[in-house]
């Protein structure tokens, strides 16, 4: 969307954002506000414009997309570098202390994207707790990449390899008690595990 042909303005992100007037939207997240702009343009064709903006700004979000599970605790289905960076940007609008708990999804996919895990992707996280890859529909001929292999290109990011167990939940609780925002990301078992912990603790 940021590359739409607009010959009358400079071709940079800030100019496009200014042109679209994204400050009208109170939704968190740069990518969410850009999507909201497109929704607003579409809805304006079928309903009075005065009703469009309030409706968009009251949108509560969807399950598994930056879904608030408890105070300071969020779950998100994102599991690609682009999704991680976008969701961390959103979280950063709510807290300066964002802690990411990340579960990679599918070993086959990790072989494809492992070099896309860079410090830029995780720049919005104060700390990353990295889980083993969730295995699903795998190629048995591919070696399973370890967290250490997947994070070998991260030099500035503080990464802690971990397991989905009581120690991790205790760590999450300490972060929340310290006022941090904890974001759990992945398309595998992490969401169900976190929800179970919130019910049982």
C-alpha positions in Angstrom: 0.0 0.0 0.0 2.9 2.4 0.7 4.0 2.0 -2.9 0.7 3.3 -4.5 1.4 5.7 -7.3 1.3 9.2 -5.9 3.2 11.5 -8.2 2.3 14.6 -6.2 4.2 13.7 -3.0 7.7 12.5 -2.1 8.0 8.8 -2.2 8.8 8.1 1.4 6.9 6.4 4.3 6.2 9.6 6.2 4.7 11.3 3.2 2.4 8.4 2.5 1.3 8.3 6.2 0.6 12.0 6.2 -1.3 11.7 3.0 -3.5 9.0 4.4 -4.0 10.8 7.7 -3.4 7.8 9.8 -3.6 9.8 13.1 -7.4 9.5 12.7 -7.1 5.9 13.8 -6.7 5.0 17.4 -5.9 1.3 16.8 -2.4 0.2 17.9 0.1 -0.9 15.3 1.5 0.7 12.2 0.3 -2.1 10.0 -3.1 -2.1 11.6 -3.6 1.6 10.9 -2.6 1.1 7.3 -5.2 -1.7 7.0 -7.7 0.5 8.7 -7.2 3.1 6.0 -8.0 0.6 3.3 -11.1 -0.6 5.2 -12.2 3.1 5.6 -11.9 3.7 1.9 -13.9 0.6 1.1 -16.7 1.2 3.7 -17.0 4.8 2.5 -18.5 3.5 -0.7 -21.4 1.7 1.1 -22.1 3.7 4.3 -22.0 7.4 5.5 -18.5 8.5 6.1 -19.4 9.9 9.5 -20.2 6.3 10.7 -17.0 4.7 9.3 -14.3 6.0 11.5 -16.0 5.4 14.9 -16.8 1.8 13.7 -13.2 1.2 12.7 -11.7 2.7 15.9 -14.0 0.5 18.1 -12.8 -2.7 16.4 -11.6 -5.0 19.3 -9.3 -7.1 17.2 -9.3 -10.8 16.5 -8.3 -14.0 18.4 -4.6 -14.8 18.2 -3.7 -11.4 16.8 -2.1 -9.5 19.6 -4.9 -10.9 21.8 -4.7 -9.8 25.5 -4.9 -12.9 27.7 -4.2 -11.2 31.0 -2.7 -8.0 32.3 0.6 -7.6 30.6 0.3 -10.9 28.6 -0.5 -11.2 24.9 -0.7 -14.0 22.4 -0.2 -13.7 18.7 -0.3 -16.3 15.9 2.5 -14.6 13.9 5.4 -16.9 13.1 7.4 -15.3 10.3 10.0 -12.5 10.6 7.7 -10.0 8.9 4.9 -10.8 11.3 7.2 -10.7 14.3 8.6 -7.3 13.5 5.1 -5.8 12.9 3.7 -7.2 16.1 6.7 -6.1 18.1 6.2 -2.6 16.7 2.5 -2.7 17.9 3.6 -3.9 21.3 6.1 -1.1 21.5 3.3 1.4 21.3 1.9 0.0 24.6 5.2 -0.6 26.5 8.9 0.2 26.4 9.7 -3.1 28.0 8.5 -5.8 25.5 9.5 -9.4 26.2 9.0 -11.9 23.4 8.5 -15.6 23.9 8.8 -17.2 20.5 8.1 -20.7 19.2 9.2 -21.2 15.6 6.8 -23.2 13.4 7.7 -26.2 11.3 11.3 -27.3 10.8 10.8 -27.3 7.0 9.9 -23.6 7.1 12.8 -22.8 9.4 15.2 -24.1 6.8 13.7 -21.6 4.4 13.7 -18.5 6.6 16.5 -19.1 9.1 18.7 -16.3 7.6 15.8 -13.9 7.9 16.1 -13.9 11.6 18.1 -10.7 12.1 18.5 -8.1 14.9 16.3 -5.8 12.9 13.4 -8.2 13.2 13.7 -8.4 17.0 14.6 -4.7 17.5 11.3 -4.1 19.4 12.1 -6.8 22.0 14.1 -6.1 25.2 14.6 -9.9 25.5 13.7 -13.0 23.5 12.9 -16.4 25.1 13.4 -18.8 22.2 11.6 -22.2 22.3 12.3 -25.3 20.2 10.5 -25.4 16.8 7.0 -26.8 16.8 7.2 -29.8 14.5 4.3 -30.4 12.1 4.1 -32.1 8.7 7.9 -32.4 8.5 10.3 -33.8 6.0 12.1 -36.6 7.9 15.2 -36.1 5.7 15.8 -32.6 7.1 17.8 -32.2 10.3 15.8 -30.3 13.0 17.4 -26.9 13.4 18.2 -26.0 17.0 17.4 -22.7 18.6 21.1 -22.0 18.6 21.3 -22.5 14.8 18.2 -20.3 14.2 19.6 -17.5 16.3 23.2 -17.5 14.9 22.6 -14.2 13.1 21.4 -12.4 16.2 24.3 -10.4 17.6 22.6 -7.5 19.4 19.4 -9.2 20.5 19.4 -10.7 24.0 18.3 -14.3 23.4 17.6 -17.0 26.0 16.9 -20.5 24.8 14.2 -22.2 26.9 11.6 -24.9 27.1 7.9 -24.8 27.6 7.8 -25.7 31.3 7.2 -24.3 34.8 10.5 -22.4 34.7 9.4 -20.5 31.7 6.0 -19.7 33.2 7.8 -18.4 36.4 10.0 -16.2 34.1 6.9 -14.9 32.4 5.3 -14.1 35.7 8.4 -12.2 36.9 8.4 -10.1 33.7 4.7 -9.3 34.2 5.3 -8.5 37.9 8.1 -6.1 36.8 5.6 -4.3 34.6 6.9 -5.7 31.3 4.6 -6.6 28.4 5.1 -10.3 27.5 4.2 -11.3 24.0 3.9 -15.0 23.2 4.2 -15.7 19.4 3.8 -18.8 17.3 1.4 -21.0 15.4 2.1 -24.2 17.3 1.4 -25.2 20.9 2.4 -22.0 22.7 -1.0 -20.4 22.7 -2.7 -23.4 24.2 0.0 -23.7 26.8 -0.1 -20.1 27.9 -3.9 -20.2 28.1 -3.7 -23.3 30.3 -1.2 -21.6 32.6 -3.4 -18.5 33.0 -6.4 -20.8 33.9 -4.4 -22.9 36.4 -2.4 -20.2 38.1 
